[in-house]
Amino acid sequence: MSTENYKKTVIPEKVVARLPLYRRIVRNCLNNKIKVISSEELAEAAMVNSATVRRDFTFLGSLGVRGSGYDVEVLDRAISQKLGAHNTWPVLIAGAGNLGRALTNSPGFNANGFFVVGLFDIDPGVIGAKVGDLKVEDMSALSRRVTGLRNPIGVIATPPAAAEATVNLMIEAGILSILNFAPILLRTDESVRVRNVDLSLELEILAFYLNQT
C-alpha cells in the first residue's frame, strides 16, 4: 500500500472505538515497566479476540516482527499518533448543572491533551459562578470563545429540552465534534460528528438483564 493510499484509508468506527482502550492498556504496561505485549495478552485485557487485535493494528502501519509480540513503546507511539494524542483539544461544556460541573472538574476531561476551557449556561443564577478554575459564561459568549481555538470539542450537559438549540449554537460557532450527554438523540449532517452518551439508557439495559435472572 502506498503512503498516499494509506493516508486515505478510512478506519472503521468500531476500530476507532477500541483504540483508546488499547492505549489505556499499553499505558498501564509502560507504568509497570512491561516492554513487550502479545496480541493474546492485549486481547484478554480488551475483552476481544487476538485476531481482532491484529486486524485493528493493520491500520497503525508497521509495528514490528510478526510473532514476537509488540514493543510497548512503539505501540504507544503508533496509537497515540493515530488518536492525535500529541495535540491539544480544547473542550467547551454547555450546561453548568451538576453534570456539567462534575465534567468540568473531572480528571478525564483534563488529561491526554484535553482541556476544559469554557463552561456555559443560560441561567442568570449560575452565570458568573466559579467552577474549578473557570467562571460560568453566558451561552451567547460561546461563538466568541470558540474564535481562535483549533479543533474545539463541544460537550452538551443540558436538559433534553435545550439540547437541540445547544447543538445548533455549537455548529454555528464552528464546533464540529460534539459529545452529547443529554438524554435525546441529536441528528446533524455528515460534517458534524456527534457521540450520544445516554446514561439512563445504559441503566435500563442493565436493568433488563437483571430482570432476566
N, C-alpha and C positions, 0 to 999 in steps of 0.2 A: 504493500500500500504506500503510495507516495505521500510526502509530507502534506501536499496540498489537499489530497483526498482525505487524509487522516483528520485534518483540521475541520473538514466539512462533515465528519461523521457525527450523526445525531445519537446521543446516548439515551437509551430508553429511560422513561421516568422511573421505572422500578429499580433500575441500576443506580440512578441518581439518589434515590431514597435510601439505598443501602450504603453509599459511600461514606456519609458521616458516621455511620455505625462502625464501619471498618476502621475509620480514622480514630475513633474513640478506643477501639481495641488495640490498635497499633500504638497509640499514645500510652496506653497502660503498659504495654510491653516495654516501651522506652523508659518509663518510670521505674520499671522493675529490672532494668539492665538486660533485657532479653534481646539478643541480636538477630536471631533468625526465627521465623514462624512459618509453619507449613500451611497449605490450603486447608488441610483437615482440621488443624487447630483453629484457624480463623473461622471455618465453617461451624465448628461446635460452639464457639463463642458468639457467633452471629445468628445461630439457630437456622442455618441454611445448609445445603449440601456442598461438598467440596467442588463439584462440577460448576455450581452456580458461582462460587468464588472465582474460579479460574476463568469462567466466561466473563464475569464482570470486569476482571482485571485486564482483559484484552483491550478495553477502552482506555487503559492508562499508558499504553506503549510498552516498551521492553522493560521487564522487571528483573531480569537475571536468568540463570540457567535452570531449565526445567528439571524438576525432580530434586532440587537442592534446597527447596524452601525459599522464602522471600526474606531478603535483607530488610530488617525492620526500618532502618533509617531511609533506605531507598524508597520503600513502600510509603512511608510517611510523607516524604517529599512529593512523590507522584500523586498521592490522593489529595494532599494539601494544595498542590498546584492546580489540579482539576477543579477543586472546590473553590478556588480563589481565596484560600485562607491567608495568602500573603498580602491580600488587600485589606483595606478598612471599609466597613459597611455602616454608614450612619443609619440609625433606626429612629423613626418618629412614631410615637404612640398616640392614638386618638382615643380618648376616654380615660378620665382621671379618677374613676371609681376604685373599688377595692382591687379589681383585677388589673387595671392599668397601673395602679401604684405598685402592686406586687411585681408586675413585669418590669417596671422601671428599675426596681431595686434588685431584680433577680441577677445573680452572677452569670447565668446562662445568656442573658441579654447584654452582657457587658464583658464578653470574652471571645476568644478566637476571631478577633478582628471586628466584632460587632460592638457598637457603642450607641446607647440611647442618648440622642442629642436634643430631643424635644418631646414634651408631653402636653397634650391639648385637650380642651373641653369647651362646651358651650354654656356651662352653668356658671353664672357670675359668682356663685357662692364658693366655688373652688378655684376659679381663675386667680392666679397670684399666689396660691398656696405653694409651699416648698415641699418637694418630694425628692429625697436624697439631695443631690446637688442641683436639681432642676426646679424651676418655677413653672407651674401650670400656665400655659398660654391659651389665649382665645383661639378657637379654630380658624378665625379669619386671618390669623397670622401664619397659617400653615404654608401658603404659597410663597410668602416672603422668606420663610425659614428654609424652604427647600432650595431656593436660588443659591447656586454655587456649590451645592452638595453633589458629589459624584456617586451614582448608583444608590440612591436612598431606598430604604425598605420601610414600608408603612405597616403598622400593626393596628388593627381595629379591635378595641376592647370596649365598645359602646353597647348600650342596649340594642336589641334587634331592630327596633323602630327607627333608629338613627343610622344603622349600618349602611343602607344603600346611599343615603345622602353623603355619608362619610367617604365611601369608596369613590364616589363621583368627584368629591373635592380633592381626594388624593390623586386621581387620574388627571384632573385639570391642573394640578400643581406639578405634574410630571413624574409622579411616583408610579412605577410600572411593576413593582414586585410588592405584594401585599399579603400579610398573614392575618387571617380573619378569625377572631375568637367569638364573634357574635353568633348566637345560635340561629343563623339563617344563611342559606346558600347564596353567595354573591356571584352573579354571572357577568362577565365582561367580554370584550372582544379579544382576539388572539394575541394582541400586542401587550396585554396585561396578564401577568402571572399571579393568580390568587390561590392561596392554600387555605382551605377551610378547616378549622380545628374546632369541632363541636364537642365539648367535654360532656354535655348531657347525653348526647347520642352514644358516646363510649360507655357511659354508666348504664344506659339502657341495654346495650349489648351484653355487658357483664351480667346484668340482672336476668336477661333471657337465659343465659347458660346456667346461672344459679337455679332458676326456676325449673330447669330440666332434670336436676338431680333428685 
